[in-house]
Amino acid sequence: MLVSDHTEPSPLGVLLVDDHPVVRAGLGAMLTESGEIAVLAEAPDGESAIETVERIFRAGGRIDLVLMDLQLGEGIDGVRAIRRIKEILPGLPVLVLTTYDTEADILAAVEAGASGYMLKDAPPEQIYQAVHEAAAGQTALAPKVAARLMGRVREPVLSLSAREIQLLEVLSTGQSNREMARSLFISEATVKTHLVHIYQKLGVDNRVAAVSEARRRHLIRH
């Protein structure tokens, strides 16, 4: 009698990062239901996520994917955590799962090294598929996110650069040109130049209108 040497593939090992315990529990239950995904660990904040990745890496363990929210309470936010994790393990995919669909958040996450960007209101099967795609090295994007990025490709002249969107975020806090220059480590002259371009692209002529229009277009958070 022949003995089969076929073995079942190991489930994908996932690190869940979210500051809400109920959300982590729900995601964990959904992802592990089929047996194809295993939640190796959970982290409630950015610092814990980084420490967990380092600990598992030092112990010779394996993580196939980090599923991470962007808003993680006090301390290191999701974008900074992604950047640090990618420094530790450049090949480790990080899939963002968040409620925010602004261009500011999307661009910041992608620039930090995220492999995909999904929204929490997506159907469970869509999130499940995104986890598999990101773990396999593919880009996994929510339809809204993909549409926003495609819009930037189709109309690059009208699209705000990542730096312009970053400046808009700071502008929305009410900082002066000098304060924004300090916050972004640029000169006041550069701030003024960026503002001119922002006003032109948004079709406005002042700071208040620029922030209002940016929020209306979901470029920055409300």
C-alpha positions in Angstrom: 0.0 0.0 0.0 1.3 3.4 -1.0 1.6 6.0 1.7 0.8 9.5 0.6 3.4 12.1 1.4 0.8 14.9 0.8 0.7 17.3 3.7 -1.7 20.1 4.3 -0.3 23.6 3.8 0.4 25.5 7.0 -2.1 28.3 7.8 -1.1 31.9 7.2 0.3 33.4 10.4 -1.1 36.8 11.1 -0.4 39.5 13.7 -3.5 41.5 14.4 -3.0 45.2 15.5 -6.0 47.2 16.6 -6.6 49.2 19.8 -10.2 47.8 20.2 -10.3 44.3 21.9 -13.7 43.6 20.4 -12.5 44.4 16.9 -9.5 42.1 17.4 -11.8 39.3 18.6 -14.2 39.7 15.7 -11.4 39.8 13.1 -9.7 36.8 14.7 -12.9 34.7 14.6 -13.6 35.7 11.0 -10.1 35.0 9.7 -9.6 31.7 11.5 -12.9 30.2 10.7 -11.8 28.3 7.6 -8.6 27.0 9.2 -6.4 28.6 6.5 -5.4 31.5 8.7 -4.0 31.5 12.2 -3.7 34.5 14.5 -0.2 34.2 15.9 -0.5 37.2 18.2 -2.4 40.4 18.9 -1.2 44.0 19.7 -3.3 46.9 21.0 -0.9 49.6 19.8 2.1 50.5 17.6 4.8 49.9 20.2 3.4 46.4 21.0 3.2 45.5 17.3 6.9 46.4 16.8 8.0 44.6 19.9 6.0 41.5 18.8 7.5 41.4 15.4 11.0 41.8 16.9 10.4 39.1 19.5 9.1 36.5 16.9 11.9 37.4 14.5 14.6 36.9 17.2 13.0 33.6 18.2 13.2 32.4 14.6 9.5 32.3 14.2 7.5 33.3 11.2 4.8 35.9 10.5 3.2 35.9 7.1 1.2 39.1 7.4 0.5 42.1 9.8 -3.1 43.3 9.7 -3.0 46.8 11.1 -5.3 49.7 11.9 -3.9 53.2 11.4 -5.5 54.9 14.5 -4.0 53.2 17.6 -4.6 55.5 20.4 -1.7 57.2 22.2 1.9 56.6 21.1 3.1 55.4 17.7 0.4 55.4 15.1 -0.1 52.8 12.3 1.9 54.6 9.7 5.0 54.9 11.9 4.6 51.3 13.1 4.5 50.1 9.5 7.6 52.0 8.7 9.5 50.5 11.7 8.2 47.0 11.0 9.4 47.3 7.3 12.8 48.3 8.6 13.0 45.2 10.8 11.5 42.8 8.2 11.4 44.4 4.7 9.7 41.4 3.2 6.9 41.2 5.7 3.6 42.3 4.2 1.5 44.8 6.2 -2.2 45.1 5.2 -4.0 48.2 6.5 -7.5 47.7 7.8 -9.0 51.0 8.9 -12.1 53.3 8.8 -10.3 56.1 7.1 -10.3 56.5 3.3 -8.7 60.0 2.9 -5.8 60.4 0.4 -3.7 61.6 3.3 -4.0 58.3 5.1 -3.7 56.2 2.0 -0.6 57.9 0.7 1.1 57.9 4.1 0.4 54.2 4.5 1.6 53.3 1.0 4.8 55.4 1.4 5.5 53.7 4.7 5.4 50.3 2.9 1.9 48.9 3.3 1.1 46.1 0.8 -2.6 46.9 0.8 -5.3 49.1 2.2 -8.8 47.9 3.2 -11.7 49.5 4.9 -13.5 48.1 8.0 -16.9 48.3 6.4 -15.9 45.8 3.6 -17.7 42.5 3.5 -15.8 39.8 5.5 -15.1 37.8 2.4 -13.4 40.8 0.8 -11.1 41.3 3.9 -10.4 37.5 3.9 -9.4 37.6 0.2 -7.2 40.7 0.8 -5.3 38.9 3.5 -4.5 36.1 1.2 -3.5 38.4 -1.6 -1.3 40.6 0.5 0.4 37.6 2.1 1.1 36.3 -1.5 2.9 39.5 -2.4 0.0 41.1 -4.3 -1.5 44.6 -3.8 -4.9 44.5 -2.0 -6.9 47.6 -2.3 -10.5 48.4 -1.3 -12.5 49.6 -4.4 -12.8 53.2 -3.0 -9.0 53.3 -2.4 -8.2 51.9 -5.8 -10.5 54.5 -7.4 -8.8 57.3 -5.5 -5.3 56.1 -6.6 -6.5 55.7 -10.2 -7.9 59.2 -10.1 -4.4 60.5 -9.2 -2.9 58.6 -12.2 -5.6 59.9 -14.6 -5.3 63.5 -13.5 -1.8 64.0 -12.1 -1.8 67.8 -12.8 -4.9 68.3 -10.7 -3.9 65.8 -7.9 -2.2 67.2 -4.8 1.2 65.7 -4.1 1.8 63.8 -0.9 3.6 66.7 0.5 0.8 69.1 -0.3 -1.7 66.8 1.4 0.6 66.6 4.4 0.7 70.4 4.5 -3.1 70.5 4.3 -3.3 68.3 7.3 -1.1 70.6 9.3 -3.0 73.6 8.0 -6.2 72.2 9.3 -4.9 72.5 12.8 -4.7 76.3 12.5 -0.9 76.6 12.4 0.8 79.7 11.0 3.2 79.5 8.0 6.1 79.7 10.4 4.7 76.9 12.6 4.0 74.7 9.6 7.5 75.2 8.3 8.9 74.1 11.7 6.5 71.1 11.8 7.5 69.9 8.3 11.2 70.9 8.4 10.9 73.2 5.4 11.3 76.9 4.9 8.4 79.5 5.1 9.0 80.2 1.4 8.4 76.6 0.6 5.2 76.6 2.6 4.0 79.6 0.7 4.8 78.0 -2.6 2.9 74.8 -1.6 -0.1 76.9 -0.6 -0.2 78.6 -4.0 -0.2 75.3 -5.7 -2.8 73.9 -3.3 -5.1 76.9 -3.8 -4.9 76.5 -7.6 -5.6 72.8 -7.6 -8.5 73.1 -5.2 -9.9 76.2 -6.8 -9.9 78.3 -3.7 -8.1 81.5 -2.5 -7.7 81.2 1.2 -6.7 78.8 4.0 -10.1 78.2 5.4 -11.6 77.4 2.0 -8.7 75.1 1.3 -9.2 73.0 4.4 -13.0 72.9 3.8 -12.6 71.8 0.2 -9.9 69.2 1.2 -12.3 67.7 3.7 -15.1 67.7 1.2 -13.0 65.8 -1.2 -11.8 63.4 1.5 -8.2 64.5 1.1 -7.8 64.9 4.8 -9.9 63.7 7.8 -12.8 65.7 9.1 
